[in-house]
Structures are given as structure tokens and as C-alpha cells.
């Protein structure tokens, strides 16, 4: 599966075989991504983020749990 975030240059490849992590140094970009994932987890449709598998879009609304522990 691939996660496409329109305001990031590359797709993020997701797999059950490994844990994926990435670091965001830009605070405003970090806030935007976290805010978008929070909105998706609360049932809102965000046009800038979508998940697809073999060119078929997968619905992720209400299927994401965002936990932030500062």
C-alpha cells in the first residue's frame, strides 16, 4: 500500500513486513500532517491525503487512531 500526501514529494510505502517511521523537522509541516490525520480519524475527508493499493483508493476515514503523547 502507498500513502500519498499531496504536499510531500514522495509516496510513503506501507507494509506489514516492517515498521515505517520518518522525521519531520519543519514544525508547520508537522502540524499540518498531524492535523490532517486527526481530522481523518474524526471522520472528516481530507483531499490532500489518500491511501491506495494497486491504483485503487482505500478509504481511511474513521480507520485511523491518532495518539499523541508529548
N, CA, C, O and CB atoms as a CASP TS submission, in Angstrom:
PFRMAT TS
TARGET T0000
AUTHOR 0000-0000-0000
METHOD Language model
MODEL 1
PARENT N/A
ATOM      1  N   UNK     1       0.838  -1.167   0.000  1.00  0.00           N
ATOM      2  CA  UNK     1       0.000   0.000   0.000  1.00  0.00           C
ATOM      3  C   UNK     1       0.889   1.238   0.000  1.00  0.00           C
ATOM      4  O   UNK     1       2.019   1.218   0.489  1.00  0.00           O
ATOM      5  CB  UNK     1      -0.957  -0.007   1.209  1.00  0.00           C
ATOM      6  N   UNK     2       0.352   2.300  -0.556  1.00  0.00           N
ATOM      7  CA  UNK     2       1.085   3.551  -0.604  1.00  0.00           C
ATOM      8  C   UNK     2       0.211   4.669  -0.060  1.00  0.00           C
ATOM      9  O   UNK     2      -0.981   4.756  -0.354  1.00  0.00           O
ATOM     10  CB  UNK     2       1.546   3.865  -2.042  1.00  0.00           C
ATOM     11  N   UNK     3       0.830   5.509   0.732  1.00  0.00           N
ATOM     12  CA  UNK     3       0.166   6.674   1.284  1.00  0.00           C
ATOM     13  C   UNK     3       0.655   7.884   0.510  1.00  0.00           C
ATOM     14  O   UNK     3       1.855   8.148   0.446  1.00  0.00           O
ATOM     15  CB  UNK     3       0.439   6.825   2.817  1.00  0.00           C
ATOM     16  N   UNK     4      -0.279   8.613  -0.074  1.00  0.00           N
ATOM     17  CA  UNK     4       0.064   9.798  -0.840  1.00  0.00           C
ATOM     18  C   UNK     4      -0.403  11.025  -0.081  1.00  0.00           C
ATOM     19  O   UNK     4      -1.588  11.182   0.211  1.00  0.00           O
ATOM     20  CB  UNK     4      -0.559   9.750  -2.252  1.00  0.00           C
ATOM     21  N   UNK     5       0.548  11.891   0.231  1.00  0.00           N
ATOM     22  CA  UNK     5       0.258  13.182   0.847  1.00  0.00           C
ATOM     23  C   UNK     5       0.671  14.217  -0.181  1.00  0.00           C
ATOM     24  O   UNK     5       1.854  14.338  -0.500  1.00  0.00           O
ATOM     25  CB  UNK     5       1.015  13.382   2.239  1.00  0.00           C
ATOM     26  N   UNK     6      -0.275  14.952  -0.696  1.00  0.00           N
ATOM     27  CA  UNK     6      -0.040  15.824  -1.852  1.00  0.00           C
ATOM     28  C   UNK     6       1.032  16.874  -1.611  1.00  0.00           C
ATOM     29  O   UNK     6       1.690  17.296  -2.562  1.00  0.00           O
ATOM     30  CB  UNK     6      -1.315  16.507  -2.238  1.00  0.00           C
ATOM     31  N   UNK     7       1.226  17.302  -0.395  1.00  0.00           N
ATOM     32  CA  UNK     7       2.210  18.343  -0.124  1.00  0.00           C
ATOM     33  C   UNK     7       3.577  17.781   0.290  1.00  0.00           C
ATOM     34  O   UNK     7       4.429  18.521   0.783  1.00  0.00           O
ATOM     35  CB  UNK     7       1.690  19.260   0.957  1.00  0.00           C
ATOM     36  N   UNK     8       3.782  16.477   0.091  1.00  0.00           N
ATOM     37  CA  UNK     8       5.089  15.826   0.259  1.00  0.00           C
ATOM     38  C   UNK     8       5.473  15.235  -1.092  1.00  0.00           C
ATOM     39  O   UNK     8       4.621  14.712  -1.810  1.00  0.00           O
ATOM     40  CB  UNK     8       5.053  14.711   1.389  1.00  0.00           C
ATOM     41  N   UNK     9       6.746  15.315  -1.434  1.00  0.00           N
ATOM     42  CA  UNK     9       7.210  14.932  -2.767  1.00  0.00           C
ATOM     43  C   UNK     9       7.010  13.466  -3.116  1.00  0.00           C
ATOM     44  O   UNK     9       6.648  13.156  -4.251  1.00  0.00           O
ATOM     45  CB  UNK     9       8.642  15.258  -2.894  1.00  0.00           C
ATOM     46  N   UNK    10       7.233  12.560  -2.180  1.00  0.00           N
ATOM     47  CA  UNK    10       7.201  11.121  -2.477  1.00  0.00           C
ATOM     48  C   UNK    10       6.065  10.423  -1.741  1.00  0.00           C
ATOM     49  O   UNK    10       5.618  10.866  -0.683  1.00  0.00           O
ATOM     50  CB  UNK    10       8.534  10.471  -2.104  1.00  0.00           C
ATOM     51  N   UNK    11       5.612   9.323  -2.327  1.00  0.00           N
ATOM     52  CA  UNK    11       4.642   8.464  -1.646  1.00  0.00           C
ATOM     53  C   UNK    11       5.334   7.728  -0.502  1.00  0.00           C
ATOM     54  O   UNK    11       6.538   7.476  -0.550  1.00  0.00           O
ATOM     55  CB  UNK    11       3.996   7.454  -2.639  1.00  0.00           C
ATOM     56  N   UNK    12       4.566   7.391   0.514  1.00  0.00           N
ATOM     57  CA  UNK    12       5.076   6.626   1.643  1.00  0.00           C
ATOM     58  C   UNK    12       4.592   5.200   1.466  1.00  0.00           C
ATOM     59  O   UNK    12       3.387   4.956   1.396  1.00  0.00           O
ATOM     60  CB  UNK    12       4.609   7.230   3.020  1.00  0.00           C
ATOM     61  N   UNK    13       5.510   4.266   1.394  1.00  0.00           N
ATOM     62  CA  UNK    13       5.175   2.859   1.184  1.00  0.00           C
ATOM     63  C   UNK    13       4.951   2.201   2.545  1.00  0.00           C
ATOM     64  O   UNK    13       5.814   2.249   3.421  1.00  0.00           O
ATOM     65  CB  UNK    13       6.303   2.123   0.385  1.00  0.00           C
ATOM     66  N   UNK    14       3.782   1.589   2.706  1.00  0.00           N
ATOM     67  CA  UNK    14       3.419   0.913   3.947  1.00  0.00           C
ATOM     68  C   UNK    14       3.393  -0.586   3.713  1.00  0.00           C
ATOM     69  O   UNK    14       2.934  -1.058   2.673  1.00  0.00           O
ATOM     70  CB  UNK    14       2.050   1.409   4.472  1.00  0.00           C
ATOM     71  N   UNK    15       3.890  -1.331   4.694  1.00  0.00           N
ATOM     72  CA  UNK    15       3.945  -2.778   4.564  1.00  0.00           C
ATOM     73  C   UNK    15       3.758  -3.424   5.931  1.00  0.00           C
ATOM     74  O   UNK    15       4.084  -2.832   6.960  1.00  0.00           O
ATOM     75  CB  UNK    15       5.278  -3.221   3.930  1.00  0.00           C
ATOM     76  N   UNK    16       3.236  -4.631   5.928  1.00  0.00           N
ATOM     77  CA  UNK    16       3.124  -5.398   7.172  1.00  0.00           C
ATOM     78  C   UNK    16       4.467  -6.001   7.582  1.00  0.00           C
ATOM     79  O   UNK    16       4.606  -6.494   8.701  1.00  0.00           O
ATOM     80  CB  UNK    16       2.079  -6.508   7.017  1.00  0.00           C
ATOM     81  N   UNK    17       5.448  -5.966   6.692  1.00  0.00           N
ATOM     82  CA  UNK    17       6.729  -6.614   6.937  1.00  0.00           C
ATOM     83  C   UNK    17       7.701  -5.789   7.770  1.00  0.00           C
ATOM     84  O   UNK    17       8.661  -6.334   8.315  1.00  0.00           O
ATOM     85  CB  UNK    17       7.364  -6.944   5.643  1.00  0.00           C
ATOM     86  N   UNK    18       7.470  -4.505   7.876  1.00  0.00           N
ATOM     87  CA  UNK    18       8.400  -3.658   8.615  1.00  0.00           C
ATOM     88  C   UNK    18       7.683  -2.446   9.194  1.00  0.00           C
ATOM     89  O   UNK    18       6.579  -2.093   8.778  1.00  0.00           O
ATOM     90  CB  UNK    18       9.552  -3.211   7.710  1.00  0.00           C
ATOM     91  N   UNK    19       8.337  -1.823  10.158  1.00  0.00           N
ATOM     92  CA  UNK    19       7.814  -0.619  10.791  1.00  0.00           C
ATOM     93  C   UNK    19       8.403   0.566  10.054  1.00  0.00           C
ATOM     94  O   UNK    19       9.609   0.625   9.813  1.00  0.00           O
ATOM     95  CB  UNK    19       8.152  -0.567  12.322  1.00  0.00           C
ATOM     96  N   UNK    20       7.549   1.506   9.699  1.00  0.00           N
ATOM     97  CA  UNK    20       7.999   2.671   8.959  1.00  0.00           C
ATOM     98  C   UNK    20       7.961   3.893   9.860  1.00  0.00           C
ATOM     99  O   UNK    20       6.991   4.105  10.587  1.00  0.00           O
ATOM    100  CB  UNK    20       7.136   2.892   7.705  1.00  0.00           C
ATOM    101  N   UNK    21       8.993   4.679   9.813  1.00  0.00           N
ATOM    102  CA  UNK    21       8.998   5.938  10.546  1.00  0.00           C
ATOM    103  C   UNK    21       9.733   6.978   9.712  1.00  0.00           C
ATOM    104  O   UNK    21      10.592   6.650   8.894  1.00  0.00           O
ATOM    105  CB  UNK    21       9.661   5.775  11.950  1.00  0.00           C
ATOM    106  N   UNK    22       9.381   8.221   9.931  1.00  0.00           N
ATOM    107  CA  UNK    22      10.105   9.302   9.277  1.00  0.00           C
ATOM    108  C   UNK    22      10.110  10.509  10.197  1.00  0.00           C
ATOM    109  O   UNK    22       9.263  10.646  11.080  1.00  0.00           O
ATOM    110  CB  UNK    22       9.474   9.654   7.902  1.00  0.00           C
ATOM    111  N   UNK    23      11.075  11.374   9.974  1.00  0.00           N
ATOM    112  CA  UNK    23      11.274  12.531  10.826  1.00  0.00           C
ATOM    113  C   UNK    23      10.883  13.792  10.061  1.00  0.00           C
ATOM    114  O   UNK    23      11.248  13.964   8.898  1.00  0.00           O
ATOM    115  CB  UNK    23      12.739  12.613  11.314  1.00  0.00           C
ATOM    116  N   UNK    24      10.141  14.666  10.725  1.00  0.00           N
ATOM    117  CA  UNK    24       9.721  15.928  10.122  1.00  0.00           C
ATOM    118  C   UNK    24      10.350  17.055  10.934  1.00  0.00           C
ATOM    119  O   UNK    24      10.033  17.227  12.111  1.00  0.00           O
ATOM    120  CB  UNK    24       8.148  16.059  10.079  1.00  0.00           C
ATOM    121  N   UNK    25      11.229  17.810  10.316  1.00  0.00           N
ATOM    122  CA  UNK    25      11.910  18.903  11.001  1.00  0.00           C
ATOM    123  C   UNK    25      11.171  20.236  10.881  1.00  0.00           C
ATOM    124  O   UNK    25      11.371  21.132  11.701  1.00  0.00           O
ATOM    125  CB  UNK    25      13.303  19.051  10.455  1.00  0.00           C
ATOM    126  N   UNK    26      10.342  20.366   9.889  1.00  0.00           N
ATOM    127  CA  UNK    26       9.586  21.593   9.665  1.00  0.00           C
ATOM    128  C   UNK    26       8.343  21.567  10.559  1.00  0.00           C
ATOM    129  O   UNK    26       7.467  20.721  10.380  1.00  0.00           O
ATOM    130  CB  UNK    26       9.193  21.748   8.156  1.00  0.00           C
ATOM    131  N   UNK    27       8.268  22.490  11.517  1.00  0.00           N
ATOM    132  CA  UNK    27       7.175  22.473  12.503  1.00  0.00           C
ATOM    133  C   UNK    27       5.806  22.707  11.869  1.00  0.00           C
ATOM    134  O   UNK    27       4.825  22.083  12.273  1.00  0.00           O
ATOM    135  CB  UNK    27       7.422  23.527  13.568  1.00  0.00           C
ATOM    136  N   UNK    28       5.730  23.586  10.893  1.00  0.00           N
ATOM    137  CA  UNK    28       4.425  23.850  10.274  1.00  0.00           C
ATOM    138  C   UNK    28       3.959  22.656   9.444  1.00  0.00           C
ATOM    139  O   UNK    28       2.763  22.370   9.400  1.00  0.00           O
ATOM    140  CB  UNK    28       4.494  25.109   9.392  1.00  0.00           C
ATOM    141  N   UNK    29       4.877  21.961   8.789  1.00  0.00           N
ATOM    142  CA  UNK    29       4.531  20.746   8.046  1.00  0.00           C
ATOM    143  C   UNK    29       4.094  19.638   9.006  1.00  0.00           C
ATOM    144  O   UNK    29       3.122  18.929   8.743  1.00  0.00           O
ATOM    145  CB  UNK    29       5.731  20.273   7.191  1.00  0.00           C
ATOM    146  N   UNK    30       4.812  19.493  10.113  1.00  0.00           N
ATOM    147  CA  UNK    30       4.442  18.511  11.129  1.00  0.00           C
ATOM    148  C   UNK    30       3.022  18.781  11.643  1.00  0.00           C
ATOM    149  O   UNK    30       2.207  17.863  11.733  1.00  0.00           O
ATOM    150  CB  UNK    30       5.452  18.538  12.300  1.00  0.00           C
ATOM    151  N   UNK    31       2.734  20.039  11.975  1.00  0.00           N
ATOM    152  CA  UNK    31       1.404  20.400  12.456  1.00  0.00           C
ATOM    153  C   UNK    31       0.350  20.077  11.405  1.00  0.00           C
ATOM    154  O   UNK    31      -0.714  19.552  11.733  1.00  0.00           O
ATOM    155  CB  UNK    31       1.348  21.890  12.826  1.00  0.00           C
ATOM    156  N   UNK    32       0.637  20.385  10.152  1.00  0.00           N
ATOM    157  CA  UNK    32      -0.346  20.144   9.081  1.00  0.00           C
ATOM    158  C   UNK    32      -0.649  18.654   8.929  1.00  0.00           C
ATOM    159  O   UNK    32      -1.810  18.265   8.797  1.00  0.00           O
ATOM    160  CB  UNK    32       0.168  20.710   7.745  1.00  0.00           C
ATOM    161  N   UNK    33       0.389  17.827   8.947  1.00  0.00           N
ATOM    162  CA  UNK    33       0.193  16.377   8.803  1.00  0.00           C
ATOM    163  C   UNK    33      -0.584  15.821   9.993  1.00  0.00           C
ATOM    164  O   UNK    33      -1.528  15.052   9.809  1.00  0.00           O
ATOM    165  CB  UNK    33       1.552  15.653   8.672  1.00  0.00           C
ATOM    166  N   UNK    34      -0.201  16.201  11.202  1.00  0.00           N
ATOM    167  CA  UNK    34      -0.892  15.715  12.400  1.00  0.00           C
ATOM    168  C   UNK    34      -2.342  16.193  12.407  1.00  0.00           C
ATOM    169  O   UNK    34      -3.245  15.431  12.753  1.00  0.00           O
ATOM    170  CB  UNK    34      -0.165  16.189  13.681  1.00  0.00           C
ATOM    171  N   UNK    35      -2.566  17.434  12.031  1.00  0.00           N
ATOM    172  CA  UNK    35      -3.924  17.965  11.970  1.00  0.00           C
ATOM    173  C   UNK    35      -4.768  17.210  10.938  1.00  0.00           C
ATOM    174  O   UNK    35      -5.927  16.889  11.200  1.00  0.00           O
ATOM    175  CB  UNK    35      -3.893  19.461  11.636  1.00  0.00           C
ATOM    176  N   UNK    36      -4.191  16.928   9.771  1.00  0.00           N
ATOM    177  CA  UNK    36      -4.921  16.175   8.752  1.00  0.00           C
ATOM    178  C   UNK    36      -5.250  14.757   9.224  1.00  0.00           C
ATOM    179  O   UNK    36      -6.371  14.290   9.024  1.00  0.00           O
ATOM    180  CB  UNK    36      -4.109  16.117   7.458  1.00  0.00           C
ATOM    181  N   UNK    37      -4.291  14.066   9.847  1.00  0.00           N
ATOM    182  CA  UNK    37      -4.566  12.724  10.358  1.00  0.00           C
ATOM    183  C   UNK    37      -5.597  12.759  11.482  1.00  0.00           C
ATOM    184  O   UNK    37      -6.422  11.851  11.586  1.00  0.00           O
ATOM    185  CB  UNK    37      -3.275  12.069  10.852  1.00  0.00           C
ATOM    186  N   UNK    38      -5.565  13.782  12.316  1.00  0.00           N
ATOM    187  CA  UNK    38      -6.570  13.929  13.368  1.00  0.00           C
ATOM    188  C   UNK    38      -7.954  14.132  12.764  1.00  0.00           C
ATOM    189  O   UNK    38      -8.928  13.541  13.229  1.00  0.00           O
ATOM    190  CB  UNK    38      -6.216  15.106  14.293  1.00  0.00           C
ATOM    191  N   UNK    39      -8.046  14.961  11.732  1.00  0.00           N
ATOM    192  CA  UNK    39      -9.332  15.169  11.069  1.00  0.00           C
ATOM    193  C   UNK    39      -9.840  13.888  10.417  1.00  0.00           C
ATOM    194  O   UNK    39     -11.036  13.603  10.469  1.00  0.00           O
ATOM    195  CB  UNK    39      -9.213  16.272  10.023  1.00  0.00           C
ATOM    196  N   UNK    40      -8.953  13.118   9.808  1.00  0.00           N
ATOM    197  CA  UNK    40      -9.345  11.839   9.206  1.00  0.00           C
ATOM    198  C   UNK    40      -9.857  10.888  10.282  1.00  0.00           C
ATOM    199  O   UNK    40     -10.862  10.205  10.083  1.00  0.00           O
ATOM    200  CB  UNK    40      -8.156  11.201   8.445  1.00  0.00           C
ATOM    201  N   UNK    41      -9.170  10.841  11.418  1.00  0.00           N
ATOM    202  CA  UNK    41      -9.592   9.934  12.495  1.00  0.00           C
ATOM    203  C   UNK    41     -10.937  10.343  13.088  1.00  0.00           C
ATOM    204  O   UNK    41     -11.629   9.519  13.686  1.00  0.00           O
ATOM    205  CB  UNK    41      -8.535   9.895  13.599  1.00  0.00           C
ATOM    206  N   UNK    42     -11.308  11.613  12.926  1.00  0.00           N
ATOM    207  CA  UNK    42     -12.597  12.096  13.428  1.00  0.00           C
ATOM    208  C   UNK    42     -13.688  12.085  12.370  1.00  0.00           C
ATOM    209  O   UNK    42     -14.764  12.645  12.582  1.00  0.00           O
ATOM    210  CB  UNK    42     -12.445  13.490  13.969  1.00  0.00           C
ATOM    211  N   UNK    43     -13.421  11.451  11.230  1.00  0.00           N
ATOM    212  CA  UNK    43     -14.457  11.258  10.229  1.00  0.00           C
ATOM    213  C   UNK    43     -14.493  12.263   9.102  1.00  0.00           C
ATOM    214  O   UNK    43     -15.369  12.178   8.241  1.00  0.00           O
ATOM    215  CB  UNK    43     -15.739  11.265  10.880  1.00  0.00           C
ATOM    216  N   UNK    44     -13.585  13.199   9.076  1.00  0.00           N
ATOM    217  CA  UNK    44     -13.571  14.189   8.001  1.00  0.00           C
ATOM    218  C   UNK    44     -12.787  13.655   6.810  1.00  0.00           C
ATOM    219  O   UNK    44     -11.826  12.904   6.972  1.00  0.00           O
ATOM    220  CB  UNK    44     -12.965  15.522   8.491  1.00  0.00           C
ATOM    221  N   UNK    45     -13.199  14.043   5.637  1.00  0.00           N
ATOM    222  CA  UNK    45     -12.499  13.638   4.416  1.00  0.00           C
ATOM    223  C   UNK    45     -11.500  14.730   4.057  1.00  0.00           C
ATOM    224  O   UNK    45     -11.870  15.892   3.891  1.00  0.00           O
ATOM    225  CB  UNK    45     -13.504  13.382   3.234  1.00  0.00           C
ATOM    226  N   UNK    46     -10.248  14.355   3.941  1.00  0.00           N
ATOM    227  CA  UNK    46      -9.167  15.272   3.599  1.00  0.00           C
ATOM    228  C   UNK    46      -8.702  14.925   2.188  1.00  0.00           C
ATOM    229  O   UNK    46      -8.280  13.797   1.931  1.00  0.00           O
ATOM    230  CB  UNK    46      -7.981  15.185   4.636  1.00  0.00           C
ATOM    231  N   UNK    47      -8.778  15.880   1.284  1.00  0.00           N
ATOM    232  CA  UNK    47      -8.420  15.630  -0.110  1.00  0.00           C
ATOM    233  C   UNK    47      -6.915  15.521  -0.341  1.00  0.00           C
ATOM    234  O   UNK    47      -6.489  14.996  -1.369  1.00  0.00           O
ATOM    235  CB  UNK    47      -8.976  16.722  -0.974  1.00  0.00           C
ATOM    236  N   UNK    48      -6.104  16.008   0.598  1.00  0.00           N
ATOM    237  CA  UNK    48      -4.658  16.009   0.414  1.00  0.00           C
ATOM    238  C   UNK    48      -3.991  14.685   0.772  1.00  0.00           C
ATOM    239  O   UNK    48      -2.828  14.472   0.429  1.00  0.00           O
ATOM    240  CB  UNK    48      -4.056  17.100   1.233  1.00  0.00           C
ATOM    241  N   UNK    49      -4.701  13.800   1.449  1.00  0.00           N
ATOM    242  CA  UNK    49      -4.117  12.528   1.882  1.00  0.00           C
ATOM    243  C   UNK    49      -5.015  11.385   1.420  1.00  0.00           C
ATOM    244  O   UNK    49      -6.221  11.382   1.668  1.00  0.00           O
ATOM    245  CB  UNK    49      -3.931  12.492   3.434  1.00  0.00           C
ATOM    246  N   UNK    50      -4.403  10.417   0.743  1.00  0.00           N
ATOM    247  CA  UNK    50      -5.166   9.215   0.415  1.00  0.00           C
ATOM    248  C   UNK    50      -4.241   8.003   0.362  1.00  0.00           C
ATOM    249  O   UNK    50      -3.038   8.115   0.126  1.00  0.00           O
ATOM    250  CB  UNK    50      -5.905   9.387  -0.928  1.00  0.00           C
ATOM    251  N   UNK    51      -4.840   6.866   0.586  1.00  0.00           N
ATOM    252  CA  UNK    51      -4.145   5.588   0.609  1.00  0.00           C
ATOM    253  C   UNK    51      -4.618   4.779  -0.577  1.00  0.00           C
ATOM    254  O   UNK    51      -5.816   4.718  -0.853  1.00  0.00           O
ATOM    255  CB  UNK    51      -4.389   4.827   1.943  1.00  0.00           C
ATOM    256  N   UNK    52      -3.694   4.161  -1.276  1.00  0.00           N
ATOM    257  CA  UNK    52      -4.102   3.338  -2.410  1.00  0.00           C
ATOM    258  C   UNK    52      -3.290   2.054  -2.469  1.00  0.00           C
ATOM    259  O   UNK    52      -2.149   1.978  -2.013  1.00  0.00           O
ATOM    260  CB  UNK    52      -3.953   4.116  -3.717  1.00  0.00           C
ATOM    261  N   UNK    53      -3.923   1.066  -3.044  1.00  0.00           N
ATOM    262  CA  UNK    53      -3.319  -0.252  -3.220  1.00  0.00           C
ATOM    263  C   UNK    53      -3.578  -0.679  -4.655  1.00  0.00           C
ATOM    264  O   UNK    53      -4.729  -0.851  -5.054  1.00  0.00           O
ATOM    265  CB  UNK    53      -3.895  -1.301  -2.196  1.00  0.00           C
ATOM    266  N   UNK    54      -2.517  -0.851  -5.433  1.00  0.00           N
ATOM    267  CA  UNK    54      -2.631  -1.203  -6.856  1.00  0.00           C
ATOM    268  C   UNK    54      -3.540  -0.236  -7.607  1.00  0.00           C
ATOM    269  O   UNK    54      -4.423  -0.650  -8.358  1.00  0.00           O
ATOM    270  CB  UNK    54      -3.160  -2.629  -7.008  1.00  0.00           C
ATOM    271  N   UNK    55      -3.310   1.057  -7.393  1.00  0.00           N
ATOM    272  CA  UNK    55      -4.028   2.159  -8.046  1.00  0.00           C
ATOM    273  C   UNK    55      -5.503   2.248  -7.668  1.00  0.00           C
ATOM    274  O   UNK    55      -6.251   2.994  -8.300  1.00  0.00           O
ATOM    275  CB  UNK    55      -3.916   2.017  -9.531  1.00  0.00           C
ATOM    276  N   UNK    56      -5.932   1.513  -6.663  1.00  0.00           N
ATOM    277  CA  UNK    56      -7.304   1.589  -6.165  1.00  0.00           C
ATOM    278  C   UNK    56      -7.275   2.277  -4.802  1.00  0.00           C
ATOM    279  O   UNK    56      -6.549   1.851  -3.903  1.00  0.00           O
ATOM    280  CB  UNK    56      -7.959   0.164  -6.068  1.00  0.00           C
ATOM    281  N   UNK    57      -8.054   3.327  -4.651  1.00  0.00           N
ATOM    282  CA  UNK    57      -8.058   4.086  -3.403  1.00  0.00           C
ATOM    283  C   UNK    57      -8.716   3.287  -2.280  1.00  0.00           C
ATOM    284  O   UNK    57      -9.739   2.632  -2.480  1.00  0.00           O
ATOM    285  CB  UNK    57      -8.782   5.425  -3.594  1.00  0.00           C
ATOM    286  N   UNK    58      -8.117   3.353  -1.113  1.00  0.00           N
ATOM    287  CA  UNK    58      -8.628   2.676   0.080  1.00  0.00           C
ATOM    288  C   UNK    58      -9.133   3.754   1.039  1.00  0.00           C
ATOM    289  O   UNK    58      -8.421   4.717   1.323  1.00  0.00           O
ATOM    290  CB  UNK    58      -7.517   1.776   0.760  1.00  0.00           C
ATOM    291  N   UNK    59     -10.346   3.597   1.533  1.00  0.00           N
ATOM    292  CA  UNK    59     -10.920   4.566   2.460  1.00  0.00           C
ATOM    293  C   UNK    59     -10.257   4.432   3.824  1.00  0.00           C
ATOM    294  O   UNK    59     -10.201   3.342   4.393  1.00  0.00           O
ATOM    295  CB  UNK    59     -12.447   4.374   2.580  1.00  0.00           C
ATOM    296  N   UNK    60      -9.753   5.552   4.346  1.00  0.00           N
ATOM    297  CA  UNK    60      -9.103   5.521   5.661  1.00  0.00           C
ATOM    298  C   UNK    60      -9.857   6.353   6.691  1.00  0.00           C
ATOM    299  O   UNK    60      -9.446   6.423   7.849  1.00  0.00           O
ATOM    300  CB  UNK    60      -7.669   6.021   5.550  1.00  0.00           C
ATOM    301  N   UNK    61     -10.953   6.984   6.286  1.00  0.00           N
ATOM    302  CA  UNK    61     -11.741   7.784   7.221  1.00  0.00           C
ATOM    303  C   UNK    61     -12.298   6.882   8.319  1.00  0.00           C
ATOM    304  O   UNK    61     -12.865   5.826   8.035  1.00  0.00           O
ATOM    305  CB  UNK    61     -12.891   8.526   6.484  1.00  0.00           C
ATOM    306  N   UNK    62     -12.137   7.298   9.559  1.00  0.00           N
ATOM    307  CA  UNK    62     -12.553   6.557  10.760  1.00  0.00           C
ATOM    308  C   UNK    62     -11.784   5.251  10.977  1.00  0.00           C
ATOM    309  O   UNK    62     -12.177   4.446  11.822  1.00  0.00           O
ATOM    310  CB  UNK    62     -14.026   6.251  10.676  1.00  0.00           C
ATOM    311  N   UNK    63     -10.703   5.024  10.236  1.00  0.00           N
ATOM    312  CA  UNK    63      -9.904   3.821  10.423  1.00  0.00           C
ATOM    313  C   UNK    63      -8.526   4.133  10.989  1.00  0.00           C
ATOM    314  O   UNK    63      -7.671   3.253  11.088  1.00  0.00           O
ATOM    315  CB  UNK    63      -9.765   3.082   9.111  1.00  0.00           C
ATOM    316  N   UNK    64      -8.320   5.384  11.356  1.00  0.00           N
ATOM    317  CA  UNK    64      -7.041   5.821  11.920  1.00  0.00           C
ATOM    318  C   UNK    64      -7.266   6.235  13.356  1.00  0.00           C
ATOM    319  O   UNK    64      -8.222   6.948  13.665  1.00  0.00           O
ATOM    320  CB  UNK    64      -6.422   6.990  11.099  1.00  0.00           C
ATOM    321  N   UNK    65      -6.387   5.788  14.230  1.00  0.00           N
ATOM    322  CA  UNK    65      -6.394   6.219  15.611  1.00  0.00           C
ATOM    323  C   UNK    65      -5.118   7.011  15.827  1.00  0.00           C
ATOM    324  O   UNK    65      -4.019   6.470  15.702  1.00  0.00           O
ATOM    325  CB  UNK    65      -6.507   5.008  16.601  1.00  0.00           C
ATOM    326  N   UNK    66      -5.253   8.271  16.148  1.00  0.00           N
ATOM    327  CA  UNK    66      -4.099   9.138  16.364  1.00  0.00           C
ATOM    328  C   UNK    66      -3.902   9.338  17.847  1.00  0.00           C
ATOM    329  O   UNK    66      -4.775   9.866  18.535  1.00  0.00           O
ATOM    330  CB  UNK    66      -4.274  10.496  15.649  1.00  0.00           C
ATOM    331  N   UNK    67      -2.747   8.912  18.340  1.00  0.00           N
ATOM    332  CA  UNK    67      -2.408   9.061  19.744  1.00  0.00           C
ATOM    333  C   UNK    67      -1.154   9.926  19.815  1.00  0.00           C
ATOM    334  O   UNK    67      -0.117   9.589  19.244  1.00  0.00           O
ATOM    335  CB  UNK    67      -2.191   7.666  20.442  1.00  0.00           C
ATOM    336  N   UNK    68      -1.266  11.041  20.523  1.00  0.00           N
ATOM    337  CA  UNK    68      -0.128  11.943  20.668  1.00  0.00           C
ATOM    338  C   UNK    68       0.218  12.014  22.152  1.00  0.00           C
ATOM    339  O   UNK    68      -0.618  12.371  22.982  1.00  0.00           O
ATOM    340  CB  UNK    68      -0.442  13.371  20.083  1.00  0.00           C
ATOM    341  N   UNK    69       1.453  11.671  22.466  1.00  0.00           N
ATOM    342  CA  UNK    69       1.922  11.709  23.846  1.00  0.00           C
ATOM    343  C   UNK    69       3.181  12.574  23.877  1.00  0.00           C
ATOM    344  O   UNK    69       4.269  12.118  23.523  1.00  0.00           O
ATOM    345  CB  UNK    69       2.202  10.258  24.405  1.00  0.00           C
ATOM    346  N   UNK    70       3.023  13.793  24.292  1.00  0.00           N
ATOM    347  CA  UNK    70       4.163  14.703  24.346  1.00  0.00           C
ATOM    348  C   UNK    70       5.076  14.321  25.482  1.00  0.00           C
ATOM    349  O   UNK    70       6.101  14.969  25.696  1.00  0.00           O
ATOM    350  CB  UNK    70       3.703  16.154  24.500  1.00  0.00           C
TER
END
